[in-house]
Amino acid sequence: MALGMAALQSFAQNNFTYAPQQPRGGDEITFQYTQGGELSGIMKLPTAYALQFSSKGNKIIDIPLRREYGKLVGKIKTDTSASLLAFAFSIDDKFDKNNEDGFLIELYEGNQPKKTVNANAAAFYTQYGPNYFGLKSNPTKAITYYEKAFASDSASREKLLTNYLYAKRAADKEKGTAAIQAEIEKLFKAGLKIKDDYSKASSLYNLLGLRQQSAFVTKLRSEKFPVGVEVTPMAFYEKFNTKKSLAEKGEVYQEIVAVADTTQNNDEYKALISYLQGNLLNGYAAAKDWKGFGSIAAKITDKAALAQAYNGVAWKMQENGDSLKYAEQLSSFA
């Protein structure tokens, strides 16, 4: 079967090819895959899915595979708003990690990759790769992609700054801390003039783990801009982080869900809710509060995300030799 496929050069992928060579959002992409890494030599058909990064919201898409002339073949129909695809190939708990690079396809606009490709790739190597694809977090690689994003779209730096600095601190705590402190000093030197300045300073203090300073700046913001209770994702995120007990965190989570259900544009809340669900799952598991754990798990509608969350919690429990029977049940369900 000669498909005239090409491997994406910026992400080294020797056993994964696809067509068309420069796919656009909305295209159907056909790919060929040969089992490698931890899947080498296993006769069982792998499970395959793709995470589609899109301006309409990221989602996981299951992909049926079939054997053809010694290779595995599959196809996926992309959304017109999609910019990047990340593929997973797994058997049981094993993933083909492609030497920790993963399998990525960037989507084009004209003759150039879409502007958001690099930012999404950065998020893949720090967040989605470890959560859904069995990869190790790679903040150094993420930094490279964030800087590519800034070079191609200078306006993106403001939006992605907190994520970028988080990656810098994860890669090198000393240098990352210095970079965050420099941004805080820049903000205060320019003067905190608008509400977003206060929010940014609060977030940067949170990155450094300075909760008191963050809370103080948040208090200053509410005093300078007394517009009642804020119902923005950032305000809820800050409120969640100020709570110490799981019960209090759970109450804030319920507030966010209620607002997301009633607002006309709830897309901006989806990522926050997903993050908080994972945070609460880990918290309930650590406290062995399986009733609370189950109540949050029941609210996760993305089955692939739920399976990964269960696997992550089960893995930690098995490492600690804790609640092994329940850990086995979680792993089996996943």
C-alpha positions as CSV (number, residue, x, y, z in Angstrom):
1,M,0.0,0.0,0.0
2,A,1.9,3.0,-1.2
3,L,0.5,6.1,0.5
4,G,3.3,8.6,-0.1
5,M,3.5,9.3,3.6
6,A,5.9,11.6,5.4
7,A,7.1,11.7,9.0
8,L,7.0,15.0,10.9
9,Q,10.6,16.3,10.9
10,S,10.4,18.4,14.1
11,F,9.2,15.4,16.1
12,A,11.5,12.4,15.4
13,Q,9.2,9.5,14.5
14,N,10.8,6.5,12.8
15,N,7.9,4.0,13.0
16,F,5.0,6.4,12.3
17,T,4.1,7.9,8.9
18,Y,1.0,9.7,7.6
19,A,-0.7,11.4,4.7
20,P,-1.3,14.0,3.6
21,Q,2.1,15.5,4.1
22,Q,0.9,18.9,5.3
23,P,-2.5,18.2,6.7
24,R,-5.0,21.0,7.5
25,G,-7.7,21.2,10.1
26,G,-10.7,19.3,8.7
27,D,-8.6,16.8,6.7
28,E,-8.9,13.1,7.2
29,I,-5.4,11.7,8.0
30,T,-4.3,8.2,7.3
31,F,-1.3,6.8,9.2
32,Q,0.8,3.7,9.3
33,Y,2.4,2.5,12.6
34,T,4.9,-0.2,13.4
35,Q,5.1,-1.3,17.0
36,G,8.2,-0.1,18.8
37,G,9.5,0.6,22.2
38,E,7.8,-1.4,25.0
39,L,5.3,-2.7,22.4
40,S,8.0,-4.4,20.3
41,G,7.4,-8.1,19.7
42,I,3.9,-8.1,21.3
43,M,1.4,-9.8,19.0
44,K,-1.7,-8.3,20.7
45,L,-3.3,-5.4,18.8
46,P,-2.5,-2.1,20.5
47,T,-5.2,0.3,21.7
48,A,-4.9,3.7,19.8
49,Y,-6.3,7.1,20.5
50,A,-5.4,10.7,19.6
51,L,-5.6,13.9,21.6
52,Q,-6.8,16.6,19.3
53,F,-5.7,20.1,20.4
54,S,-8.3,22.6,19.2
55,S,-9.5,26.1,19.8
56,K,-12.9,24.6,20.5
57,G,-11.5,22.4,23.3
58,N,-9.1,19.5,23.4
59,K,-10.6,16.0,23.2
60,I,-9.5,12.4,23.0
61,I,-10.6,10.4,20.0
62,D,-10.5,6.6,19.9
63,I,-8.9,5.1,16.7
64,P,-9.6,1.6,15.4
65,L,-6.4,-0.1,14.0
66,R,-6.1,-2.9,11.5
67,R,-3.1,-4.9,10.3
68,E,-2.1,-4.4,6.7
69,Y,1.1,-5.8,5.1
70,G,2.9,-6.1,8.4
71,K,1.9,-2.6,9.6
72,L,-0.9,-1.1,11.6
73,V,-3.1,1.3,9.7
74,G,-5.6,3.8,11.0
75,K,-7.3,7.1,10.1
76,I,-8.7,10.1,11.9
77,K,-11.0,12.9,10.8
78,T,-9.8,16.3,12.2
79,D,-11.8,19.3,13.2
80,T,-11.3,22.5,11.2
81,S,-10.2,24.3,14.4
82,A,-7.6,21.6,15.3
83,S,-3.9,22.5,15.3
84,L,-2.0,19.5,16.7
85,L,-2.6,15.7,17.1
86,A,-0.9,13.5,19.7
87,F,-1.2,9.8,19.2
88,A,-1.1,7.0,21.9
89,F,-0.4,3.4,21.2
90,S,-0.6,1.1,24.2
91,I,-1.1,-2.5,25.3
92,D,-2.3,-3.0,28.8
93,D,-0.2,-0.5,30.9
94,K,2.6,-0.2,28.3
95,F,3.0,2.6,25.9
96,D,5.2,3.1,22.8
97,K,6.8,6.4,24.0
98,N,8.9,7.0,20.9
99,N,12.0,7.7,23.0
100,E,9.9,10.1,25.2
101,D,9.0,12.2,22.1
102,G,5.5,10.9,21.6
103,F,3.8,10.8,18.2
104,L,2.7,14.2,17.0
105,I,1.2,15.7,13.8
106,E,1.1,19.4,13.4
107,L,-1.7,20.9,11.2
108,Y,-1.2,23.6,8.6
109,E,-2.7,26.8,7.5
110,G,-1.5,27.6,4.1
111,N,2.2,26.5,3.8
112,Q,2.9,27.0,7.5
113,P,2.0,25.1,10.7
114,K,-0.8,26.8,12.6
115,K,0.3,29.5,15.1
116,T,-0.8,27.5,18.2
117,V,1.1,24.3,17.3
118,N,4.2,25.2,19.4
119,A,2.2,26.2,22.5
120,N,0.2,23.0,22.3
121,A,3.4,21.0,21.9
122,A,4.8,22.7,25.0
123,A,1.7,21.7,26.9
124,F,2.0,18.1,25.6
125,Y,5.5,17.7,27.1
126,T,4.6,19.0,30.5
127,Q,1.0,18.1,31.1
128,Y,-0.7,15.8,28.6
129,G,2.2,13.5,27.8
130,P,2.7,12.4,31.4
131,N,-1.1,12.3,32.0
132,Y,-2.3,10.4,28.9
133,F,0.7,9.0,27.0
134,G,3.0,7.5,29.6
135,L,5.7,10.0,29.0
136,K,8.0,11.7,31.6
137,S,7.4,15.4,32.0
138,N,10.0,17.3,29.9
139,P,10.0,21.0,30.9
140,T,13.2,21.6,29.0
141,K,11.6,20.5,25.7
142,A,8.5,22.5,26.6
143,I,10.5,25.7,27.1
144,T,11.9,25.3,23.6
145,Y,8.4,25.1,22.2
146,Y,7.1,28.0,24.3
147,E,10.0,30.2,22.9
148,K,9.2,29.1,19.4
149,A,5.6,30.2,20.1
150,F,6.7,33.6,21.3
151,A,9.0,34.0,18.2
152,S,6.1,33.3,15.8
153,D,3.5,35.2,17.7
154,S,4.7,37.8,20.2
155,A,1.2,38.4,21.5
156,S,1.1,34.8,22.8
157,R,3.8,35.5,25.5
158,E,1.4,37.4,27.7
159,K,-1.1,34.6,27.6
160,L,1.4,31.8,28.1
161,L,3.8,33.5,30.5
162,T,2.7,31.6,33.6
163,N,2.9,28.2,31.9
164,Y,6.3,29.1,30.5
165,L,7.7,30.2,33.9
166,Y,6.3,27.1,35.5
167,A,8.3,25.0,33.0
168,K,11.4,27.1,33.6
169,R,11.3,26.5,37.3
170,A,10.6,22.8,36.8
171,A,13.6,22.5,34.5
172,D,15.9,24.5,36.8
173,K,14.5,25.7,40.1
174,E,17.2,28.3,40.8
175,K,17.0,29.9,37.3
176,G,13.2,29.5,37.1
177,T,12.8,31.2,40.5
178,A,15.0,34.1,39.4
179,A,12.9,34.5,36.2
180,I,9.6,34.5,38.1
181,Q,11.0,37.1,40.6
182,A,12.2,39.3,37.7
183,E,8.6,39.2,36.3
184,I,7.2,40.2,39.7
185,E,9.7,43.0,40.0
186,K,8.8,44.2,36.5
187,L,5.1,44.3,37.4
188,F,5.6,46.3,40.6
189,K,8.1,48.6,39.0
190,A,5.6,49.5,36.3
191,G,2.9,49.8,38.9
192,L,-0.1,47.6,39.3
193,K,-2.6,49.6,37.3
194,I,-5.3,47.2,36.1
195,K,-7.0,44.2,37.6
196,D,-5.0,41.8,35.4
197,D,-1.8,43.1,36.8
198,Y,-2.8,42.0,40.3
199,S,-4.0,38.7,39.0
200,K,-0.7,38.1,37.3
201,A,1.3,39.0,40.3
202,S,-0.9,36.7,42.5
203,S,-0.3,33.8,40.0
204,L,3.4,34.4,39.9
205,Y,3.6,34.3,43.7
206,N,1.7,31.0,43.6
207,L,4.3,29.6,41.3
208,L,6.9,30.3,43.9
209,G,4.7,28.7,46.6
210,L,4.4,32.1,48.4
211,R,0.7,31.7,49.3
212,Q,0.6,34.6,51.8
213,Q,2.0,37.1,49.3
214,S,-0.4,35.8,46.7
215,A,-3.4,36.2,49.1
216,F,-2.2,39.7,50.0
217,V,-2.1,40.8,46.3
218,T,-5.5,39.3,45.8
219,K,-6.8,41.3,48.7
220,L,-5.3,44.5,47.3
221,R,-7.0,43.8,44.0
222,S,-10.4,43.3,45.6
223,E,-10.0,46.5,47.5
224,K,-9.0,48.5,44.5
225,F,-11.6,46.9,42.2
226,P,-14.6,46.3,44.5
227,V,-17.0,44.8,42.0
228,G,-18.5,42.1,44.1
229,V,-17.6,38.4,44.0
230,E,-15.6,37.6,40.9
231,V,-16.7,34.6,38.9
232,T,-13.8,34.2,36.6
233,P,-11.7,31.0,36.2
234,M,-8.6,32.7,37.6
235,A,-10.5,34.0,40.7
236,F,-11.9,30.5,41.3
237,Y,-8.4,29.0,40.9
238,E,-7.0,31.4,43.5
239,K,-9.9,30.7,45.8
240,F,-9.4,26.9,45.5
241,N,-5.7,27.3,46.3
242,T,-6.4,29.3,49.5
243,K,-8.4,26.4,50.9
244,K,-6.6,23.8,53.0
245,S,-9.1,21.0,53.7
246,L,-10.5,18.7,51.1
247,A,-14.0,19.6,52.2
248,E,-13.4,23.3,51.5
249,K,-11.7,22.6,48.2
250,G,-14.7,20.4,47.3
251,E,-17.1,23.3,48.0
252,V,-15.2,25.7,45.7
253,Y,-15.2,23.0,43.1
254,Q,-19.0,22.7,43.3
255,E,-19.2,26.5,43.0
256,I,-17.2,26.4,39.8
257,V,-19.3,23.6,38.3
258,A,-22.4,25.6,39.1
259,V,-21.1,28.7,37.3
260,A,-19.9,26.7,34.3
261,D,-23.3,25.1,33.9
262,T,-25.1,28.5,33.8
263,T,-22.7,30.7,31.9
264,Q,-23.1,31.1,28.2
265,N,-19.5,30.5,27.4
266,N,-18.3,27.7,29.7
267,D,-15.4,26.6,27.5
268,E,-12.9,28.5,29.5
269,Y,-14.0,26.6,32.6
270,K,-13.4,23.2,31.2
271,A,-9.6,23.1,31.6
272,L,-9.9,24.4,35.2
273,I,-12.6,21.8,36.1
274,S,-10.5,19.0,34.6
275,Y,-7.4,20.1,36.6
276,L,-9.4,20.4,39.9
277,Q,-10.9,17.0,39.4
278,G,-7.4,15.5,39.2
279,N,-6.3,17.5,42.2
280,L,-9.3,16.3,44.2
281,L,-8.9,12.7,43.1
282,N,-5.3,12.7,44.3
283,G,-6.3,14.4,47.6
284,Y,-9.1,12.0,48.3
285,A,-6.8,9.0,47.5
286,A,-4.1,10.3,49.8
287,A,-6.6,10.7,52.6
288,K,-8.2,7.2,51.8
289,D,-11.5,9.0,51.4
290,W,-12.9,6.6,48.8
291,K,-16.4,8.0,49.1
292,G,-15.1,11.4,48.1
293,F,-12.9,9.8,45.5
294,G,-15.9,8.0,43.9
295,S,-18.0,11.2,43.9
296,I,-15.5,13.1,41.9
297,A,-14.7,10.1,39.6
298,A,-18.4,9.9,38.7
299,K,-18.3,13.4,37.4
300,I,-15.5,12.8,34.9
301,T,-17.2,12.2,31.6
302,D,-14.0,11.8,29.5
303,K,-13.4,8.0,30.0
304,A,-9.8,8.1,28.7
305,A,-9.0,10.9,31.2
306,L,-10.7,8.9,34.0
307,A,-8.7,5.8,33.1
308,Q,-5.5,7.7,33.2
309,A,-6.4,9.3,36.5
310,Y,-7.2,5.8,37.9
311,N,-3.9,4.4,36.7
312,G,-2.0,7.3,38.2
313,V,-3.6,7.0,41.6
314,A,-3.3,3.1,41.5
315,W,0.4,3.4,40.6
316,K,1.1,5.7,43.6
317,M,-0.8,3.4,45.9
318,Q,1.1,0.4,44.7
319,E,4.4,2.2,45.1
320,N,3.6,3.0,48.7
321,G,2.2,-0.5,49.4
322,D,-1.1,1.2,50.4
323,S,-4.7,-0.1,49.9
324,L,-3.4,-2.6,47.4
325,K,-6.8,-4.3,46.9
326,Y,-8.4,-1.0,46.0
327,A,-5.5,-0.1,43.8
328,E,-5.9,-3.3,41.9
329,Q,-9.6,-2.6,41.4
330,L,-8.8,0.9,40.0
331,S,-6.1,-0.4,37.7
332,S,-8.4,-3.2,36.5
333,F,-11.2,-0.7,35.8
334,A,-8.8,1.6,33.9
